[in-house]
Amino acid sequence: MSQHHILISLGSNVEREHYTQVGITALTEHLSDVRLSSTYESEAVGFAGAAFYNLVMSAYTDMSIVEVVRFFKEIEHQNGRTRADIKYAPRTLDIDLLTYDDVVCVEPVVLPRPEIEFHAFVLAPLAELVPTEVHPSTQLSYAQMWAEFDQPEQKLWTIDITWS
């Protein structure tokens, strides 16, 4: 089986410590060579709600894109994630596939995930974890993208927490 490099964003704003740990554990059990960024706390974007914990994970898998996305949804569902009709809402666990190797596609999901370019809580941890990796569409490194990002628009800060 060939190993695919994937970048994942994980966030929670409901019982944040509990669900972030559960998400990391579930992902680590099924992926290999998992590395985590620092954990960032940020204000909710798009709705009034509790602050989020967000982090980015680098990992390897032999699953296809479809299988990875299904696996992430399954973990979210097992942890009480409800999919309301509203896009921006509190969530126990939000796990998104950011990149899959250098694939650029619209189906079965949009890759690379557009949030990389628009949300500090995705780009900052990427720039920290994989600064020299190149975004498949922009062809810029994540460190360069972060350096050019309009940072004052979105407030976020690292928190001192260690996941097991």
Secondary structure, DSSP 4 states (H G I P E B T S, - for coil): ---EEEEEEEEESSSHHHHHHHHHHHHHHHSEEEEE--EEEE--SSSS-PPEEEEEEEEEESS-HHHHHHHHHHHHHHTT----SSSS---S-EEEEEEETT--BSSSS-BS-THHHH-HHHHHHHHHHSTTPBPTTT--BHHHHHHTS-GGGS-EEEE-----
